[in-house]
């Protein structure tokens, strides 16, 4: 893998400098606010996965694939992080919704359609598709609850996904096949209630704590989500076993919501400034406005998902008027609860 130059788009070929986990994390920082622990885990996992491709044996040891499970509330950046990762390693990326798979009568056909979309993203290049990333959201909705009939649709989907996540040759249509052995599968979900299960099973009783032990390491081991926690939640052991790398996403603070609107290279603020700049108009939004939007978004409890909707609603009257008033050269917004100031050319 090569590191993208800051002056080039992620998809362009760049210098021969090797892409390291720290370089991946630094790139992610330009687009995703917060979630530092998750960035580090994903950077190492993706670096390791693509480095070993083509080297199925290292030092005469067969290297198995490590798919990833992301756990965290909605709107905390799970999908964005994965999309950004796919750009930096320059591989095709597709998303699927586990809930939709569970509602389908023909799960295998839905999975085939998903892999066809991956092939389409690779512009028909089989070899490229076989190195892609498949992101499956809402995987927690596939859980089976104790006492329910075991042949529930969610469990059926878990079983259907097992084979391709581990690695299998899947027939696509009548002529093409796709080997999923080297496709990286990243699953994600909110897993509401998992924290209760984890809290009741935290202590590692078999670890003797001595004076010289590093308490931070022990605390980290005790707080991590374990396979047995996922079994108790409702994932079948075989499915949970296909997701050895697990990382947690944290709720976003109000301060982080403000940063999301202004700091990333493709932030909402930068997007709308560019839209108005194309009309010959400068957009200036004072910091208090971002704080007010963050306050509202925080109350909605869906993370960053509601930011764009509030932003769009605030700017819709401006975007409606601008095309009919070519004399306007600047828009200043001082409060979410005041009319924007439209400043004409002097």
Secondary structure, DSSP 8 states (H G I E B T S, - for coil): -B---TTS-TTS---S-B--HHHHHHHHHTT--S-HHHHHHHHHHHHHHHHHTT-SEETTEE-----EEEE--TTSSHHHHHHHHHHHTT--EEEEEHHHHHH-S-HHHHHHHHHHHHHHHTTT-HHHHTT-EEEEE-GGGG---TTS-TT-HHHHHHHHHHHHHH--EEEETTTEEEE-TT-EEEEEE--TTHHHHHHHT---TTS---TTS-HHHHHHHHHS--HHHHHHHT--HHHHHT--EEEE-----HHHHHHHHHTSTT-HHHHHHHHHHTTT-EEEE-HHHHHHHHHHHHHHTSGGGGHHHHHHHHHHHHHHHHTT-TTEEEEEE--TTS--EEEE--
